Amino acid sequence: MEINLRSEIEKLAIWYIPVAFITTTIASLYAIDIKQAMITGEILPGAYMALASAFPASLKLAINIVVAIWLYSQTKASNRKYLWFLFGLIANLIAALIYIAVLIYEQNASNKSLNTGRS
């Protein structure tokens, strides 16, 4: 099965870049607000550390979901679509890069077998 890899990567980028930008912006604004609250004494330093780390980590999940959905859509004809989805959810862009490497390898292997079959 031949797919346009460039087009598929562009589809991922169309969703990944805005989500990454929005989540990074929100996390930065949140960190500034929490730091300001600590400076003014509205929250304790220990609570600052907990709040400053928990919210950005939960925002990062949105980026992982984008990659997981992209991998799922790429592999929905496969019986391993849920495995790729979970891998994308956990590993983010590394999962996408591994998927692309596997895809290129499989396409090269199938092209080689077609070329040797014609000889």
N, C-alpha and C positions, 0 to 999 in steps of 0.2 A: 504494500500500500504506500503510494507516494504522496507525501503531503508537502505543502509549501511551508518550510520551516521558518523562513523569514516572516511570513504573514502571521504565523502562530505566535512567534516571539513578540511581534508588534502588538498582538491582541493582549498578551500578558502585560506588556509595558504600558498600554493604554489604561489598564486598571491599577497596576502596581505603583506607578509613579505618583498619580494623584493621592492614592490612599497613603503611601509612605509620607508624602509631603504633609497631608492633613494631620496624620497621627503624630508626626514629629512636631509640627506647629502646636498642636493641642498639648502635647506632653511638655513642651518648653514653656508655654504659657502657664500650665498647671504648676510646674516646678517654680516659676517665678512667684506665683500667688502663695504657694506653700512656704517658700523661703521668706517672703514678706510677712506672712502670719507668724513665723517663728521669730523674726526680728522684733516685731511689735509685741511679742509675748502672748499671742492668741493661742499658740500651740507649743508644746514642749519639744525640745530637740529630739527626743526619742520618737515621738509621734511624727516629727518631720521626716525622719529617715524612713519610717514605715510608709508614710503617705507618698513621699517623693519616689519611692521605688515601686510601689504596687500599681499605681495608675498607669505609668508608662509601659509597664510590663503587660498590662491588660490591653493597652492600645496596640502593642506589637502583634497581638493575636489577630487583629484585623488584617495585617499584612500577610500573615501566614495563611489566613482563610482565602485570600485572593489567589495565592500560589496553589493552595490545595484544590480550589475550584477549577483553576486552569488545568492542573494535572488530571483531575477527574474528567474534564471535558475532552482532554486529549486522548484519554484511555477508556472512554465509556464503552467502546466496542470490545474491550479486553475483559477477561475475567479477573484481572488484577486491578481494576479501577479503584477499589476501596483501599488497597494497599498503597497505591500511588497517592490517593487523597490523604491518608494518614501520614505518609512520608512528607508530603508537602506541608501539612499542618504542623509537623514537628521540625522539619529541617529548612523550611522556607526556600530561599533561592538555591541552596545547595541541592535540594531535591530536584528543582527545575533543571539545573545544570547536568545532573546525573541522568535525568530523563532524556535530555537533548543528546548527550553523549551516547546513550544506549540506542536512541533512535538513529543517529548517524551511523553507528556501528552496524545495526540491523539493515539499514538501507544499503550500505556498502557491501555487506555480506550477500544480500539478495541480488545486487547488481553483479557481483563476482560470479555467483552461481548461474545467473542468466548468461553471462558472457562465456563461461566455460561450457555451458550446455550447447551453445551455438557452434563451438569449434568442431 
